[in-house]
C-alpha cells in the first residue's frame, strides 16, 4: 500500500486524502464479506447503531487506549462541518468505530476471552471451519495482507526496516538488501527496534532462534543491529541515549509520558530513546538503529512510537520518499501508521512493502490474518481520528 503523494502541501488536503485512503480499504465489499464470514455482520451497516460506537469501542480499545473527548459529540451528531469535516467524513468515522467494535470482539486472538495482553506469537487458536479458513485467506489477500509487490519507486530518500520478534528483523533486513541489489535506491536506512526483552517462549526461547545473527541480543534493538550486520555487513558505533541518560537502568526524567496513566508500572527501559550509527565495510554510515520510548504506558513501544522517533531524529524533508519494509501481513496496518506519523504531520510519501509468507503451511493462518486485519482497522481508525482533529483544529496526539 502507498500513502497519497506529497505534492498537496496543505495539512487539510492531506487529512482529506487520509479519509479517502481509509474509505477505499475499509468500506468496500471485501471488508463486509470478511466481517460476515464469521457471522458477525449485524450492526456494522446499521447507521442507527453508530451513535453508540464510540462508547462501545472505548471499552474494547487496544491496551487501555482512550478516544479523545472531542470525538464523542461529533459522532453523536454535533455540527462538525466547520473547518472542513464533512458529513461523509463523519459517517466514515462512525463506520470505522463500528467495524472496530465488531472486529475487536471476533478477530482478537491475542486477548481472547478477556484475558491478558499477549504478543503476536502467544495468540490462541480459534474454532474455525476449514471452508471459513480458506475464505479468510482469499479475502485477506484482497485486503493486501498476503501477496507482496515491488516498491513503486526506483529511488527513495529513506528506508525504514521495521522491527519484530524472533527472526523477523533478519528476514526484513535481507529483503531490503535484496531490493537494493535489484537496483532500488534505499537512501539512508534506519532499523526501527524497541526495548522489548527477548521472550523465553513458548514456542521456544527467542534467544535460541536468533543466535545465528544476534547471539548476544538482550532486546529487539539488539536484534535490529544484528540484522543490519547480517544483511548489510554494517557494524554499530557507540549507542547514544538521545534523552541524555547514561543508561536504561532507571526511569528517564524527560520521558514524555511520565505523568500518564500506567506510567508508574512501566519498565524503566521503556522510557528511553536510543540510537546507534551503523557503518558499512567501506567506512561509510549506512544509517542507524533506533529504539523508542513508549507512548502507551505500561506497554512496550509500538510502530507509531518508533516512527515518531525516526521523524524527530532523521530530519526528513517535506516531499521526500520513504520506503517502509515489513512483513506483508502488516502492510495495511503499517501503511496507516505511516500515514498517521509521517504523511499527515511531515508531508512524506510513504510506500510500504512486505515480505510474503507461505500461509498454506501455517495451521493458524486464518487467526493471524484476522488478528492483523483488526490491527489495520485500529490503525485506520487512529488515522481518521488524527485527520479529523486536524480538520477540526483540535490538535492531535504528537
C-alpha positions in Angstrom: 0.0 0.0 0.0 1.1 3.6 -0.7 0.2 6.8 1.1 -1.1 9.6 -1.1 1.5 11.7 -3.0 3.1 14.6 -1.1 2.6 17.3 -3.7 -0.5 18.5 -1.9 1.0 20.7 0.7 -1.9 21.9 2.9 -2.5 19.9 6.1 -6.2 20.0 5.4 -5.7 18.4 2.0 -3.6 15.7 3.4 -6.2 15.0 6.1 -8.9 14.7 3.4 -6.7 12.3 1.4 -6.2 10.2 4.5 -10.0 9.9 4.8 -10.2 8.7 1.2 -7.5 6.2 1.6 -9.2 4.6 4.6 -12.6 4.6 2.9 -11.2 2.7 -0.1 -9.9 -0.1 2.2 -12.5 -0.1 5.0 -15.9 0.4 3.3 -15.7 -2.0 0.3 -17.5 -5.3 -0.2 -14.4 -7.3 0.7 -14.4 -5.9 4.3 -18.1 -6.5 4.5 -17.7 -10.1 3.5 -14.8 -10.7 5.8 -16.9 -9.5 8.7 -19.8 -11.6 7.6 -17.8 -14.8 7.0 -17.8 -15.4 10.8 -21.5 -14.4 11.1 -20.7 -11.1 12.9 -22.0 -8.6 10.3 -25.1 -7.2 12.1 -24.6 -3.7 13.4 -21.8 -2.7 11.1 -24.1 -1.5 8.3 -26.8 -0.1 10.6 -26.4 3.7 11.0 -28.8 3.6 13.9 -26.2 1.8 16.0 -23.3 4.1 15.1 -24.1 6.8 17.6 -23.1 4.5 20.4 -20.0 3.2 18.6 -17.5 5.5 20.5 -18.6 4.4 23.9 -18.7 0.7 22.8 -15.3 0.7 21.2 -13.9 2.7 24.2 -14.4 -0.4 26.3 -12.6 -2.6 23.7 -9.7 -0.5 22.5 -6.2 -2.0 22.4 -4.2 -1.9 25.7 -6.2 0.7 27.5 -6.3 3.2 24.7 -8.7 6.1 25.1 -10.6 8.1 22.5 -10.3 11.9 22.6 -13.0 13.7 24.4 -14.0 15.9 21.4 -14.8 12.8 19.3 -18.0 11.7 21.1 -20.1 14.8 20.4 -19.1 14.7 16.8 -20.2 11.1 16.5 -23.5 11.9 18.2 -24.4 14.5 15.7 -22.9 17.7 16.9 -22.2 20.2 14.0 -18.8 19.3 12.7 -18.6 20.9 9.2 -16.7 23.9 10.4 -13.1 23.8 9.3 -13.9 21.2 6.7 -15.1 17.9 8.5 -17.9 16.9 6.1 -20.9 14.7 6.7 -19.3 12.0 4.7 -16.1 12.1 6.8 -18.2 11.9 10.0 -20.0 8.9 8.5 -16.7 7.2 7.9 -15.5 7.8 11.5 -18.7 6.3 12.8 -18.3 3.3 10.4 -14.7 2.8 11.4 -15.6 2.6 15.1 -18.5 0.2 14.3 -16.2 -2.1 12.3 -13.6 -1.9 15.1 -16.2 -2.8 17.7 -17.2 -6.0 15.8 -13.6 -6.9 14.8 -12.3 -6.5 18.3 -14.9 -8.9 19.6 -14.3 -11.6 17.0 -10.8 -11.1 15.4 -8.8 -10.7 18.6 -6.8 -13.9 19.4 -4.3 -12.0 21.5 -6.8 -11.1 24.2 -9.4 -13.8 23.5 -11.9 -14.4 26.3 -11.0 -11.2 28.1 -7.5 -12.5 29.0 -4.3 -10.5 29.5 -2.4 -8.9 26.7 -0.3 -11.3 24.6 2.4 -10.8 22.0 1.6 -12.0 18.5 3.4 -15.3 18.8 1.3 -16.0 22.0 -2.1 -15.7 20.3 -4.5 -18.6 20.8 -6.2 -20.7 18.2 -9.8 -20.2 17.0 -12.6 -22.7 16.3 -12.9 -22.1 12.6 -14.2 -24.5 10.0 -12.0 -25.4 7.0 -14.1 -23.5 4.5 -14.1 -20.4 6.7 -10.3 -20.6 6.9 -10.0 -20.8 3.2 -12.3 -17.9 2.6 -10.5 -15.8 5.2 -7.2 -16.3 3.3 -8.8 -15.2 0.0 -10.4 -12.1 1.5 -7.3 -11.1 3.4 -5.3 -11.3 0.1 -7.8 -8.9 -1.4 -7.3 -6.6 1.5 -3.5 -6.5 1.0 -2.3 -8.8 3.8 -1.0 -11.8 1.7 0.6 -11.1 -1.7 3.7 -8.9 -1.8 4.5 -6.4 -4.5 7.5 -4.4 -5.7 8.3 -0.9 -4.5 6.6 1.8 -6.6 9.7 4.0 -6.9 13.2 3.2 -8.1 14.8 5.5 -5.6 13.9 6.5 -2.0 15.3 9.2 0.3 14.9 7.0 3.4 14.2 3.3 4.1 12.7 2.1 7.4 13.2 -1.5 8.3 10.6 -2.3 11.0 11.4 -4.4 14.0 9.7 -7.6 15.3 10.2 -10.8 17.2 12.4 -13.8 16.6 13.8 -13.8 13.0 11.5 -11.1 11.6 14.2 -8.4 11.8 16.7 -10.5 9.8 14.1 -11.5 7.2 13.1 -7.9 6.6 16.7 -6.6 6.5 17.6 -9.3 4.0 14.5 -8.2 1.9 15.8 -4.6 2.0 19.2 -5.8 0.9 17.7 -7.8 -2.0 15.8 -4.7 -3.1 19.0 -2.7 -3.1 20.8 -5.4 -5.1 18.0 -5.4 -7.7 18.5 -1.7 -8.3 16.2 0.1 -5.8 17.9 3.1 -4.2 17.2 2.9 -0.5 18.8 6.1 0.7 19.6 6.3 4.4 18.5 3.1 6.1 17.0 3.0 9.6 16.3 -0.1 11.6 13.5 0.6 14.0 13.5 -1.6 17.1 12.4 -1.4 20.7 13.5 -2.2 24.3 11.2 -5.3 24.4 13.2 -8.0 26.1 13.6 -11.3 24.3 10.9 -13.8 25.0 11.5 -17.0 26.9 8.9 -18.9 24.9 6.8 -20.8 24.0 7.3 -22.0 21.3 10.9 -21.7 22.3 13.3 -19.1 23.8 13.7 -16.2 21.4 17.5 -16.1 22.1 17.9 -19.6 20.6 16.0 -18.6 17.4 18.2 -15.5 16.8 21.6 -16.7 17.9 22.8 -17.2 14.3 22.6 -13.4 13.6 22.3 -11.7 17.1 24.0 -14.1 19.5 24.3 -11.6 22.4 21.0 -9.9 21.9 19.1 -8.8 25.0 16.2 -6.9 23.3 14.6 -6.1 20.0 17.0 -3.2 19.5 19.9 -5.7 19.6 18.1 -7.8 17.0 17.9 -4.9 14.6 21.6 -4.2 15.0 22.3 -7.9 14.4 20.1 -7.9 11.3 21.8 -4.9 9.9 25.2 -6.7 10.4 24.0 -9.9 8.8 22.2 -8.4 5.8 24.4 -5.3 5.1 27.7 -6.0 6.7 27.2 -3.0 9.0 28.9 -2.5 12.3 27.5 -0.5 15.2 29.2 2.6 16.6 28.6 3.7 20.2 25.0 3.6 21.4 23.7 7.0 22.3 20.8 7.8 24.7 19.0 10.6 22.9 17.3 11.5 26.1 20.7 12.3 27.7 20.6 9.5 30.3 23.7 7.4 31.0 21.8 4.1 30.8 18.4 2.5 30.9 18.7 1.2 34.4 16.5 4.0 35.9 13.4 5.8 34.6 14.2 8.7 32.2 13.3 12.0 33.9 12.5 13.5 30.5 10.1 10.8 29.3 7.2 12.5 27.7 4.6 10.1 29.2 5.8 10.3 32.8 2.5 11.7 34.0 0.3 9.4 32.0 -1.9 6.6 33.4 0.2 3.4 33.7 3.5 5.3 33.9 4.3 4.0 37.4 4.1 0.4 36.1 6.2 1.0 33.0 9.7 -0.7 33.0 12.5 1.8 33.1 13.9 0.6 29.8 10.7 1.6 28.0 11.2 5.3 28.9 14.4 5.9 26.9 15.2 6.8 23.3 18.4 5.2 21.8 20.3 5.4 18.6 23.4 3.8 17.2 25.0 4.6 13.9 25.7 1.7 11.5 28.9 1.8 9.4 29.4 -0.4 6.3 32.5 -2.2 5.3 33.8 0.8 3.4 33.6 3.0 6.5 30.5 4.9 5.3 27.5 5.5 7.5 24.7 3.2 6.2 22.1 4.5 8.6 21.2 3.8 12.2 19.2 1.6 14.5 16.7 3.2 16.8 14.8 2.2 19.9 11.9 4.4 21.0 10.4 5.1 24.4 6.8 4.0 24.8 3.9 6.3 24.2 1.4 3.8 25.7 2.4 3.0 29.2 2.9 0.5 30.7 3.2 -1.4 27.5 6.2 -1.6 25.1 6.7 0.9 22.3 4.8 0.2 19.1 5.4 1.0 15.4 3.9 4.5 15.8 6.4 5.3 18.6 9.4 4.2 16.5 8.1 6.2 13.5 7.7 9.3 15.7 11.3 8.9 17.0 12.6 8.5 13.5 10.8 11.6 12.3 12.3 13.5 15.2 15.9 12.5 14.7 16.0 11.5 11.0 15.4 15.1 9.8 13.2 14.2 6.8 12.1 16.9 4.4 8.6 17.6 3.0 8.1 15.7 -0.2 10.7 13.1 0.3 10.0 9.4 -0.5 10.2 6.9 2.4 10.2 3.1 1.9 8.9 1.0 4.8 9.9 -2.7 4.8 7.9 -5.1 6.9 6.1 -8.4 6.6 3.2 -8.4 4.1 0.6 -9.3 6.7 1.4 -6.0 8.4 1.4 -3.8 5.3 -2.2 -2.4 5.6 -1.7 -1.7 9.4 1.7 -0.1 9.0 0.6 1.8 5.9 -2.0 3.6 8.0 0.6 4.1 10.8 3.0 5.6 8.3 0.3 8.0 7.0 -0.5 9.0 10.5 3.0 9.6 11.8 4.9 10.6 8.6 2.4 11.7 5.9 0.0 13.8 7.9 2.5 15.8 10.0 5.6 15.8 7.8 4.2 15.5 4.2 6.3 12.5 3.3 5.3 10.0 0.7 5.3 6.6 2.3 5.4 3.3 0.4 5.1 0.2 2.4 6.2 -3.2 1.1 6.3 -6.6 2.8 7.9 -10.0 2.8 5.5 -12.7 1.8 4.6 -15.8 3.9 3.5 -19.3 2.8 0.2 -19.3 4.7 -0.8 -22.6 3.2 1.6 -24.3 5.6 0.5 -22.3 8.7 -2.3 -24.1 10.7 -3.2 -20.7 12.3 -3.2 -18.7 9.1 -6.8 -17.5 9.5 -6.3 -16.4 13.1 -3.1 -14.5 12.2 -4.8 -12.8 9.2 -7.9 -11.9 11.2 -5.7 -10.5 14.0 -3.8 -8.3 11.7 -7.0 -7.2 9.9 -8.0 -5.9 13.4 -4.6 -4.2 13.7 -5.2 -2.5 10.4 -8.7 -1.4 11.3 -7.5 0.1 14.6 -4.6 1.9 12.8 -7.1 3.2 10.2 -9.4 4.5 12.9 -6.4 6.2 14.6 -5.5 7.8 11.3 -9.1 9.1 10.9 -9.2 10.5 14.4 -6.0 12.4 13.8 -7.1 13.6 10.4 -10.4 14.7 11.9 -8.6 16.5 14.7 -6.6 18.5 12.1 -9.7 19.4 10.2 -11.5 20.5 13.3 -8.4 22.3 14.6 -8.5 20.5 18.0 -5.0 19.1 17.7 -3.7 15.5 17.7 -1.5 13.3 19.8 2.0 14.1 18.7 
